[in-house]
Amino acid sequence: MRLSPVVVALILSLSSSAFANGVESPKKEGMKEKTSERSAPDKGSPMPSSIRALKDRIIEIQNRSPLMIVDFTLCRSVEGYGSFVPFPGNVVTNAREIQFYYEPTNLFTSVTPEGYAVSFSQDMLLLSAAGEILYRESKARSFTHKGNKPALDIYGFNKIDITGLAPGEYVYKIVVNDELSDAVAEASLPFVIR
């Protein structure tokens, strides 16, 4: 079977200004420090100590918890973090493009005197219902955020052009690789094209 090119987009939401402020790659060495050992720098308006302590506690809990993929959903559209329109029953009709929304949860957050950092990549696979790999791309997307505020809510979505796929049953699989902790999480979602 010959597929038309698969179009994929990964959109991540750290805050409303995450991309306007730029994204740069941190150095990997020394990034696996425990959050309880250091505090992030004070830059800009001072954050109340109670809020800083709460965010540091959230990061501490997330860093000890297993990496997971939550809300993995086949969608007609994605509007933003937690806001999407799913296909009922994972059945696609009258569509040229589909989207898969997900939230990588408990990504490791590095805390250094320079600030906070998260970094991950995403693999993707499209399989037939029988498990035959129709399309595979390792590290199809990667993302690194380094800044003076932590990234606590992150989402991604992949857009796929399905015009070359015959009607039938398929499985879409993603693998999230946490580049700072080496943790891996995967999720699969069966769907039908009619």
N, C-alpha and C positions, 0 to 999 in steps of 0.2 A: 504494500500500500504506500502510495506517495502522498505526503502531507504538504500542504502549502506552508510557508514559513510561519512559525509560531511567534507571535508578538507578545512580549512579556514586559510588564512595567512593575517596578517595586516602588511603592510610595510609603514613606515613613513619616509619622507625625511625632515630633518631639515637643513642639510647641508651635504656636502660630508663626513664629519668626525663625524657626530652626534653619531653613534654607537661606533666608535673607542674611543671616549672620555668618553663613559659610560653614562648610564642613571640612575638616582636615583630618588626616590620618595621624594618630598618635604613635609614638615609638612603642613597640611591644615589650621591650625589656623593662622590667620593674612595674608592669601594669597590674600584676596579680596581688597587689597589697590588700590587706584586710581593711575594710572601711573603718573599723573601730580604732585603728592605729593613727589615722590622720584626719584632719578636718579640711574641707575645701576652703579655698581662699575667700575672703570678703572682697567682692568687687561690685561697684555700683552702689545702689542703696542697700544699707544693711538689712539683712533678713532677721526678723525676731528670733531670738535663740530658741524659743519653743518650737517654731516652725522648722528651723534647721535641725533640731534634735529629732523631730518627727520624721523628716526626710532621711536623715542618717539612719534612723531605726528601720525604716522601710527598706533602704538599700541593704542593711545588714541582714534582714530577713530574706530578701530576694537572693542575696549572694549565697546563702546557706541552703536555699530551696532548689529543687530540680528544675532544669529548663523545660518549658512546656510550650505547646502551640495550642491556643484556645480560640474559640469562635471561628474555626476554619469553615468557611461557608461559600457555596457557589452562589454568585450574585449576578443580577442584571446591571446593577450600578453600585458604586461605592462613593459616599459623600464625604466621609471623614472618619475619625476614630469612633468606632462603635456605631456608625451610621451607614447602613447599606440596605439594599433591596434584594432579598434572596429569590432564587427560582424556587417555586413551590415543589416540594418533593424531589428536589435535585433533578428535575426533568426540564430539558432545554427544548423549546419550540420557537420557531421563527426568530432565530438570532444568528448573527454573523460573528459575534464576539461574546465571550463570557469572561467573568472576572471571579477570582478566588480571593476572599478577604481572610486575613488571619492576624492574630496578635501573638508575637513571641513574648512569653512571660518568664520572668526571673532571669533575664540576661544579666551576666556579671557586670557590675559597675565598679570600675577602678576609681579610687579616690586618692589623689596625690595633692601636694601643695599647689600644683598648677590648675587643678579642677577635677572634673568628672569625665569619664570616658566609657563608652560602650562600643563594641565592634562585633558584627556578625556577617555571615554570608548565607545564601540560600541556594540549595540545589533544587531542581525540579524534574519530575518525570511524568510522562503521560503514558498510561498502560491500557491495553485492551482489557476487557473483563476477564480474559483467560490469563492475564499476567504478562503478556508479551509487551516488551518496552517499545513504544512507538516513537518516543522522543525523550532524550535525556540531556540535561545540561548541568554539569557540576559548577558550583559557584556562579550560577546564572546572575546573581545579584550580590552585591556586598555593600555594607554600610558601616561607617564609623562616625561617631559623634564625640567631639571633645569640646567641653565648654565649662563655664563657671556655674552652671546649674545642671542638676541631674536630669536624665531622660527617664522618666518613670512610666510614661504611657507611650508605647510604640505600636504601630500597626503597619501591615504591608498588604499589598494586593497585586495579583498578577493578572494581566489581560491576555487572553488567548484568542487568536483568530481561528474559528472552527470551520471556515468555509471549505476546507479540504478534507474534513472528517465525514465519513459515511454515518448515517443513522445507526445507532447501536449503543452498547454499554461500554463505559470507560471508567478509569480510575485516575485521578490526579493526585500526585504525591509530592509533598515538599519536605525538605530536610533543612533545618536551621542549625548552623554551626556557630557556636559562640567562640569567637576568635581569641577572647581573653582568658577563658576558663577551659577551653577545649570540650565543653559539654555539647551534646548533640541531641536534638529532638526531631521527631518526624511525625507526620500526620498524612493519612490517605482519605480521599473522599470519592466514593463511587457516584457516577452521574450517568444520565441517559440523554442522548440526542435523538429527537424524533423529527 
